[in-house]
Amino acid sequence: MKNYLHDRILNEITYDKFLSINNPFLSNNPIIDLRDLNFISTSVMVNLIAGCLWINERTGKPTILIDGSNSISVLGRMGFFQILNGLANVYPARNGLDIIRNIRLSGTNPVLIEATRIDNMADIPGLLSQINKVLIDKLNYLPKDSVNITSSISEMISNIIDHNNNYYGFLAMQAIQSIGKLEVSVADCGIGIQNSLQKNPIYNNSVTTDLHAIQAATTERVTSIENDKTRGNGLYQIYRNSKQYGATLQIRSGNAAIRYRFDRVIKNNGEAYFDGLAWMPGTQICLYIPKN
């Protein structure tokens, strides 16, 4: 029983506790135990996929333990197991009928983007078009505002390509209509924000922690590109648009994370800083966009 997780929910808040029990990124025999969970969020799903790619390149295929719970069924519907084919060993093996059913359903839900591999810029327009339609049709955004929001998401995807050390990354989207929010999550297993900023000789000695790197890239407009403030500002643009539209933004890299919460309804907004977390490769960004 995973009683150390509140309500056995695995999301971007409880993920560090999950990793601290058995971090597969620091193990020579990596095992990811997804049994006995009531819920696994989209953001954790893409983080795990990117992580499995990283592990596979270093120690071989990790083992993922599953059960017959609804949370595992949802992962299947989100394309988790399909995209992990060749990257991880899943035990016990999934039911063949379930696999066929999920393949047939892939791409049929307009408010869902199943786990998607991002290789290059050509992958972006189709994804943004679907997200834009959800923002306008389901979350009541005006076209001009939807363009601003999708520009932030475009930056999230572009970061995968620009700072991923020749790896590909992953994206998933889900409209949670019961609470009127859209969740867009991306993850990669690249060099991370701190190492990216240290490419710029102006900052390579001043940005010395993962936490400072995240903060510098979002609110201080520190960029990885020397002497060109018009480029490399992607995370700042995501932060700015999140604030404008009352979104919640979480960025995790290395052993740190920052959650920026700008919700217009609740009162406990602000910034939450997390340092000394269980280490993870790459960068993970989760954006929750509220209904307008």
HELIX and SHEET records of a PDB file:
HELIX    1   1 HIS A    6  ARG A    8  5                                   3    
HELIX    2   2 TYR A   15  ILE A   21  1                                   7    
HELIX    3   3 PRO A   24  LEU A   26  5                                   3    
HELIX    4   4 THR A   42  ARG A   58  1                                  17    
HELIX    5   5 ASN A   70  ARG A   77  1                                   8    
HELIX    6   6 PHE A   80  LEU A   84  1                                   5    
HELIX    7   7 GLY A   96  LEU A  105  1                                  10    
HELIX    8   8 MET A  121  ASP A  123  5                                   3    
HELIX    9   9 ILE A  124  ASP A  137  1                                  14    
HELIX   10  10 PRO A  143  ASP A  162  1                                  20    
HELIX   11  11 GLY A  192  LEU A  197  1                                   6    
HELIX   12  12 ASP A  210  THR A  219  1                                  10    
HELIX   13  13 GLY A  234  GLN A  244  1                                  11    
SHEET    1   A 2 ILE A   9  LEU A  10  0                                        
SHEET    2   A 2 PHE A  39  ILE A  40  1                                        
SHEET    1   B 3 ILE A  31  ASP A  33  0                                        
SHEET    2   B 3 THR A  63  LEU A  65  1                                        
SHEET    3   B 3 ASN A  89  TYR A  91  1                                        
SHEET    1   C 5 LEU A 112  ILE A 118  0                                        
SHEET    2   C 5 GLY A 169  ILE A 176 -1                                        
SHEET    3   C 5 LYS A 181  ALA A 187 -1                                        
SHEET    4   C 5 GLY A 270  PRO A 290 -1                                        
SHEET    5   C 5 THR A 248  ARG A 261 -1                                        
END                                                                             
